[in-house]
Amino acid sequence: LDIINNDTIRLYLQGLYESNFPRLTKNNSFTPDISNVLDEYYLDSFKPNSDYTLKFSAQLATDTVGTKIFSDERYKFPYVHKRNGNQYTIGYVPLDFAALKKDSKFQMLLEQTKRYRDSKLRRYGLVEREIKEVVKRIDAELE
């Protein structure tokens, strides 16, 4: 930051690195890691799906995550994923589906995780806009 003469650009970069980027990381006070919120409940209320006639699928929106570009990829669960010689069954089912639908604790946990996800999505949008703005300002400064 010491080599940047433009005060506006320096403030944008400082805000990104000291405030916004840390809030995008996992397990911070603004958006805790959702698995930490749900893990204990899942361990008590779900089991790996061994009924391979029960199917569901997930579809990722076209997006870029890290260096991988996801283009309308579809995943069917459960499936056995082999990695490094190990086998992992992906897909879980409730121990008691009727009880789960009525469980207020589960409903609260779902609402809580929706708030965390919504907050993180808003933060991603904000950071994306700020990065584009600072890049635009840097380009203008370099001209």
C-alpha positions in Angstrom: 0.0 0.0 0.0 2.9 2.4 0.6 3.8 2.5 -3.1 0.2 3.5 -4.2 -0.1 7.3 -4.6 -3.8 7.5 -5.3 -5.6 7.8 -2.0 -8.9 6.4 -3.3 -7.3 3.3 -4.7 -5.3 2.7 -1.5 -8.5 3.0 0.6 -10.3 0.6 -1.7 -7.5 -2.0 -1.5 -7.1 -1.5 2.2 -10.9 -2.1 2.7 -10.8 -5.2 0.5 -7.8 -6.8 2.3 -8.5 -5.8 5.8 -12.3 -6.0 5.9 -14.0 -7.7 3.0 -11.7 -10.6 2.2 -11.4 -11.8 5.8 -15.3 -11.9 6.0 -15.4 -14.2 3.0 -13.2 -16.8 4.7 -14.7 -19.8 6.4 -15.6 -19.8 10.0 -15.6 -16.1 10.8 -18.1 -14.4 13.1 -20.1 -13.0 10.1 -20.6 -16.3 8.3 -19.5 -19.4 10.2 -18.8 -22.6 8.4 -22.3 -24.1 7.9 -21.0 -27.6 8.5 -20.1 -26.6 12.0 -23.7 -25.5 12.6 -25.2 -28.6 11.2 -22.7 -31.5 11.8 -23.9 -32.5 15.3 -27.5 -32.5 14.2 -26.7 -34.5 11.1 -24.8 -37.1 13.1 -27.8 -37.6 15.4 -30.5 -37.5 12.7 -29.1 -38.8 9.4 -27.3 -41.8 8.0 -25.5 -42.6 4.8 -28.0 -43.5 2.0 -27.7 -47.2 1.3 -31.0 -47.4 -0.6 -29.7 -46.9 -4.2 -33.3 -46.8 -5.5 -33.7 -43.5 -3.7 -32.3 -40.9 -6.1 -31.9 -37.2 -6.2 -29.8 -34.9 -8.2 -28.2 -31.5 -7.9 -27.4 -29.1 -10.7 -24.8 -26.4 -10.4 -25.4 -23.1 -12.1 -22.9 -22.0 -14.7 -20.2 -20.3 -12.6 -16.5 -20.3 -11.9 -15.1 -21.4 -8.6 -11.3 -21.1 -8.2 -9.7 -22.4 -11.4 -12.6 -24.8 -12.3 -15.4 -23.7 -14.5 -18.7 -25.3 -13.8 -21.0 -25.4 -16.8 -24.4 -26.7 -16.0 -23.0 -29.8 -14.4 -25.4 -32.4 -13.0 -24.7 -34.7 -10.1 -26.8 -37.7 -9.1 -26.8 -39.0 -5.6 -26.0 -41.3 -4.0 -22.8 -42.4 -5.7 -19.6 -43.9 -4.5 -16.7 -41.6 -5.1 -13.3 -43.2 -5.3 -10.3 -41.1 -4.4 -6.9 -42.2 -3.4 -8.0 -45.8 -3.1 -10.8 -44.9 -0.6 -14.5 -45.1 -1.2 -16.9 -42.5 0.0 -20.7 -42.8 -0.2 -22.2 -39.4 -0.9 -25.9 -38.9 0.0 -27.6 -39.0 3.3 -31.2 -39.8 4.5 -33.0 -38.9 7.7 -33.4 -41.6 10.3 -37.0 -40.6 10.8 -38.4 -38.5 8.0 -41.8 -37.8 9.5 -40.1 -36.6 12.8 -37.7 -34.5 10.8 -40.4 -32.6 9.0 -41.9 -31.6 12.4 -38.6 -30.9 14.2 -38.4 -27.2 15.2 -34.7 -27.5 15.9 -34.0 -28.6 12.4 -36.2 -25.9 11.0 -34.3 -23.3 13.0 -31.0 -24.7 11.9 -32.1 -24.5 8.2 -33.3 -20.9 8.7 -30.0 -20.0 10.4 -27.9 -21.5 7.6 -30.1 -19.7 5.0 -29.2 -16.4 6.7 -25.5 -17.3 6.7 -25.6 -18.2 3.0 -27.6 -15.1 2.1 -25.2 -12.9 4.0 -22.2 -14.5 2.3 -23.8 -14.2 -1.2 -24.4 -10.5 -0.5 -20.8 -10.1 0.7 -19.5 -11.9 -2.5 -21.5 -9.5 -4.6 -20.2 -6.5 -2.7 -16.6 -7.6 -3.0 -17.0 -8.4 -6.7 -18.3 -4.9 -7.4 -15.5 -3.3 -5.3 -12.9 -5.4 -7.1 -14.2 -4.3 -10.5 -14.3 -0.6 -9.3 -10.7 -0.7 -8.0 -9.5 -2.4 -11.2 -11.3 0.3 -13.3 -9.6 3.0 -11.1 -6.2 1.3 -11.4 -6.6 1.1 -15.2 -7.5 4.8 -15.3 -4.6 5.7 -13.1 -2.1 3.7 -15.3 -3.3 5.5 -18.5 
